Amino acid sequence: MPVTSNRRGFLKLGLASSIGLTLTASLIGMSPHIQAKSPEDFAHLNFRFLDADSANFLAALFPLVLNKKDLDRDSQETLLIALDEVIDHFNAFNQKQLKQLFDLMGFAPTRFIAGAPWANWSEASAQEIEHFLIGWRDSRLALKRMGYLSICKLINLSWYANKATFAEVGYPGPPVKIPTPITHSL
């Protein structure tokens, strides 16, 4: 449909764009019914906010974001539960934004358009995931950079808030007793 630079052309473009966005949103909404379950199913963890697809997405990012190639299944599950708890305490707006990001990353066509691997996250190679993360980190689009920072900060916050990781980073833990501040009287 050729678009001319007049009012009618603008309306045609708007209508075509609306139809395209509606179809894409419909496909994303149906994604749990379309996609096959991936082998790394975390549904047994009874999340409050996350679903199996978003858990698989996050778990695929853990080794690269945390720079830990030897992250075992128990550590992944502990981290996912911590992430779910953190996100569950977010306000409704932030939860909606993260849900949209997770839906985008859970559906292969939109994931691919966004620069992520076509394959399920549990099947993607470390190089593909690293390429995705670098692409989002260095993107000219502020929305991609914000998505990258949000995901990385959430993962790091949840990892380093876990008491089991304190010794690994040399953190002795929070102070047992906060000292009373010294006041100077004049």
C-alpha positions in Angstrom: 0.0 0.0 0.0 1.8 3.2 -1.2 1.7 6.0 1.3 1.6 9.5 0.1 2.5 12.5 2.2 -1.0 13.9 2.7 -3.8 13.3 5.3 -5.2 10.2 3.6 -1.7 8.6 3.4 -1.1 9.4 7.0 -4.4 7.7 8.0 -3.6 4.7 5.9 -0.2 4.4 7.5 -1.8 4.7 11.0 -4.4 2.0 10.2 -1.8 -0.4 8.8 0.4 0.2 11.8 -2.5 -0.4 14.2 -3.4 -3.6 12.5 0.2 -4.8 12.7 0.6 -4.0 16.3 -2.7 -5.6 17.2 -1.8 -8.8 15.4 1.6 -8.9 17.1 0.1 -8.3 20.5 -2.5 -11.0 19.8 0.3 -13.5 18.9 2.2 -12.6 22.1 -0.9 -13.1 24.2 -1.3 -16.5 22.7 2.3 -17.4 23.1 1.9 -19.9 26.0 -0.5 -21.9 23.7 1.8 -21.8 20.7 5.2 -22.6 22.2 6.4 -26.0 23.3 7.7 -26.3 26.8 11.4 -26.0 27.1 13.4 -28.6 28.9 14.4 -26.2 31.7 11.0 -25.8 33.2 11.0 -23.9 36.5 7.1 -24.0 36.9 7.4 -26.3 40.0 8.8 -23.3 42.0 5.3 -21.7 42.4 6.3 -18.2 41.5 4.1 -15.2 42.5 5.1 -13.1 39.4 7.4 -15.1 37.1 6.2 -17.8 34.8 8.1 -20.7 33.3 9.1 -18.7 30.2 10.4 -15.7 32.1 12.2 -17.9 34.5 13.9 -19.7 31.6 14.9 -16.3 30.1 16.4 -15.1 33.4 18.1 -18.4 34.1 19.8 -18.2 30.7 21.2 -14.8 31.5 22.5 -15.7 35.0 25.9 -17.2 33.9 26.8 -14.2 31.7 25.4 -11.4 33.9 27.0 -12.8 37.0 30.2 -14.1 35.2 29.6 -17.5 36.8 29.9 -20.4 34.3 29.4 -23.0 36.9 26.1 -22.0 38.3 24.2 -25.1 39.4 20.5 -25.8 39.3 20.0 -25.1 43.0 21.7 -21.7 42.8 19.5 -20.8 39.8 16.3 -21.8 41.6 17.4 -19.8 44.7 18.1 -16.8 42.5 14.8 -17.1 40.6 12.9 -17.3 43.9 14.7 -14.2 45.1 14.0 -12.3 41.9 10.3 -13.3 42.0 10.1 -12.0 45.5 11.8 -8.7 44.6 9.5 -8.2 41.5 6.4 -9.1 43.6 7.1 -6.1 45.8 7.3 -3.7 42.8 4.5 -1.3 42.1 1.9 -2.2 39.4 3.5 0.0 36.7 7.0 -1.6 37.1 5.5 -5.1 37.2 3.6 -4.3 34.0 6.8 -3.1 32.3 8.7 -6.2 33.3 5.8 -8.5 32.2 5.9 -6.8 28.8 9.6 -7.4 28.6 9.2 -11.0 29.6 6.4 -11.6 27.1 8.6 -10.1 24.4 11.5 -12.4 25.3 9.2 -15.4 25.6 7.8 -15.4 22.0 10.3 -16.3 19.3 9.3 -13.9 16.5 9.3 -10.8 18.8 12.4 -12.0 20.5 14.2 -12.3 17.2 13.0 -8.8 16.1 14.4 -7.4 19.4 17.8 -8.9 18.6 17.6 -12.0 20.8 18.2 -15.6 19.7 15.3 -17.4 17.8 15.8 -20.6 19.9 14.3 -21.0 23.3 16.5 -19.4 26.0 17.5 -22.8 27.5 18.7 -23.9 24.0 20.6 -20.7 23.1 24.4 -20.8 23.2 26.4 -18.5 25.5 27.7 -16.7 22.4 24.1 -15.9 21.3 23.1 -14.7 24.7 26.3 -12.6 25.0 25.6 -11.1 21.6 22.1 -10.2 22.7 23.2 -8.6 25.9 26.0 -6.6 24.2 23.5 -5.5 21.5 21.0 -4.3 24.1 23.8 -2.6 26.2 25.2 -0.7 23.3 22.0 0.0 21.4 21.1 3.4 20.1 17.6 2.8 21.4 17.2 4.0 25.0 14.5 1.4 25.6 16.9 -1.5 24.9 19.5 0.1 27.1 16.9 0.5 29.9 15.9 -3.1 29.5 19.5 -4.3 29.7 20.1 -2.2 32.8 16.9 -3.3 34.5 17.5 -7.0 34.0 21.2 -6.8 35.0 20.5 -4.8 38.1 17.7 -7.1 39.2 19.9 -10.2 38.7 22.8 -8.6 40.6 20.6 -7.3 43.4 19.1 -10.7 43.9 22.4 -12.5 43.8 24.3 -10.2 46.2 21.4 -9.9 48.6 21.7 -13.7 49.2 23.6 -14.4 52.4 25.2 -17.4 50.8 27.2 -15.1 48.5 28.5 -12.8 51.2 31.7 -14.8 51.8 32.4 -15.1 48.1 32.7 -11.4 47.6 34.3 -10.7 51.0 31.3 -9.0 52.6 31.1 -9.7 56.3 27.4 -9.0 56.3 25.3 -6.2 57.8 26.5 -4.8 61.1 25.1 -6.5 64.1 24.7 -3.3 66.0 24.8 0.1 64.5 27.0 2.4 66.6 25.4 5.4 68.2 26.5 8.5 66.3 28.8 10.9 68.2 27.3 14.3 68.6 29.4 17.3 69.4 27.9 19.8 71.8 28.7 23.4 71.4 
